[in-house]
Amino acid sequence: MGKRMQAFLLLGVASGLLCSFGGRYLPDIRWLKDAYPGVVLGLFLFFAGRYVAHRAGRKPLSALLVTVSAGIIGWRLAVKVGTDSGIEPLFLYAVCGTVGAACVAVGLLYAWSIRSGIAPFLLITLAAGALGGFLFHLLEQLGDISSLRPGHWWSTWLFTLWQGVLFAGLAFALRFASSKGWQPGISNRRAV
């Protein structure tokens, strides 16, 4: 496993733990508690892209705002799908993970200035989101952590596992993404 993959995985696990444990200390304000996991996810994604993957193609403030917004929207849509969709439990977490990953991936296309390799980047990120959700479902079934649902450990497992898998998937997806797309006046063909 490469150093970038290890760093991304560590950041994913750290962001999941901070989402889970930091939320306990927030004031009892609904919009703040709803936005908090997405804000933490977005901040960690911004840090990973800018300082680990060196994807600093956009102005830092706009990249930060887009990344945090994508994180918030992704978390809220995933929760909305999870509570309102009526999807069979076997696929529910994978679908929710895919929805969250899709929002994050679209935001990162802008924030990380991805110009080529877009399709593999998106597909790998979506697969990582689905895999994270499905692995959580398996863990929930095999480890009977559904009994912990009312407690805090259930969300700790969810945040940490999903965000760890998502970040690892993003590190892998970046192998296919490039900030150097076609540019006017520059030939992308080899000289004969």
N, C-alpha and C positions, 0 to 999 in steps of 0.2 A: 504494500500500500504506500503510495507516494506521500510526500510531506504535505502537499496541498490537500489531499484527501483526508489525511489525519487531522489537519488544522480545521477543515470544514466540519468533519464529524464532531470534533471537540466543541466547536462553536455551536453546532446544532444541539448537542446535548446540554451545553451550558445555557443556551437560550430557552430550551424546554424546561430546565430546572428553575430558571429565573421566572418564567411565565407561571409556573406552578406555585412556587414558594413565595414569590414576590406579591402575587395577587392576594395573599392572606392579609397583608398589611395595608392594603388600599382602604381609603374611606368607603363607606357603604353608599357609593354613588353608582347607579346602574350603568350609565354611559361610560364611565371610567373603567369599570370592571369589564365591560364588553369590549372596549378598545384596547385594553392593556396587553393581552397576548399578541395582538397584531402589531402593536407598537414595538414590543420587545423583539418579535420576529423580524420586523423591518429594520430595526437598528442593527441587529446582528447580521442580517443579510448585507446591509450597507457596509459594515465593517469588513465582512468577509470579502466582498467584491473589491472594495477600495484598497485594503491593506494586505490581504492574503493573495487574492487573484490579480491584483494590480489592474483592475478594470476601472480606470478613472477617466473615462472618455467624456463624461458630462460634467457640468458644473456641480460641485459637491452639494450645494443646497437643493437644487432641483432633483438630483439623484436621490438624496436623502428623503425628500418629500414624496417622491414617486414610490420609493421602496417601502416606506412606512405606510403609505396609503394602500399599496397593493397588499401588504401584510394584514392590515385591518380589514379590508374588503374580503380577502381570502378567508380569514377566520370567521367573519360574520356570515358569509355565504355558506361556508361549510357547516356551521352550526344550524343555519336556517334549513339547509337541505337535510341535515340529520334529524331535525325535529319535525319537519313538515312534509317530508317526501313520501313516507310510507314504503320505502324501499325495503326489500327483504333483509333481515339482519345479517345474513351471510355476506352481502355486498355493501351494506350501508357504510361502513367505515372506509372501505376502498373508494366508494363514490365521493364521500365527503373529503377524503384526502386528495382525490383528483381535482375536485372543485377548488380547494385551497391552493393546491400546487399550480393550477391554471392561472389563477389571479396573480400569484407570485411570479410566475414565469413571464407573463405579459409585462408586468412592471419592470422586471429585470432586463427585458429586451431593450428598454429605454435606458434604465439606470446604468447598465453595464455596457452600453453601446454595442450590442450584438448586431452585426450587419450581414454576416454569412454564417451558414450552419444553423440557421434558425429552426428548420424543421427537426433536426436531431436534438437540438437543445430543448425545444418544446416537448417532444415525445419522451425524452429521457426524464425530464422534470415531471411530467404527468405520470409516468410509470413509477417514479420514486414516491410521489404523493399517494398513488394507489397502493403501492407496496407497503408504505408506512401504515396506512389505514388497515390494510389486510393483516399485517403482522400484529397490529394492536388487537384486532378481532381474534386472531388465533391465541394470543397471550391471554386475552380476556376469557376465552373458552377453556383453555388448558389450565390456566392458573386460577380460575374462578375469581378473578378480580372484580367481576361484576358485583360481588357482595360488598366491594369497597366503594361502589358508585356514590353513595351519600358522603363518603369520607373524602379526604384530600388526596389519598394515594392513587385513586383511580385517575384523576386528572394529571397527576405527576407522571404516571406511566404513559398516558396518551400524549401529553406535550413532549416528553423527552424522546419517546420512541419515534413519533412522527417527524419531529423536527430534526432528529439525528439522521434518519433515513433521507429526508428531503435534502439536507445539506450535503450528505454524501452523494446523492444523485446529482446535485448541482455541480459538485466538483468534477464528477465524471462527465456531465453534459458540457462543461466548459472546454473539454478536449476537442469538441467538434465546433465550437463557436469561435468566431473571429470578429474582431472589430474592423477588419480590412475587407470591406466589400468592394464591389465594382466602383471605380471612381472615374468621372468623366475625364477624357484626355489621357488616361493611362491604360495601356493595353494589358489585359490579363492573359494574353496568349504568349507562349514561348516563342522566342525568336527562332527562325528556321535556319 
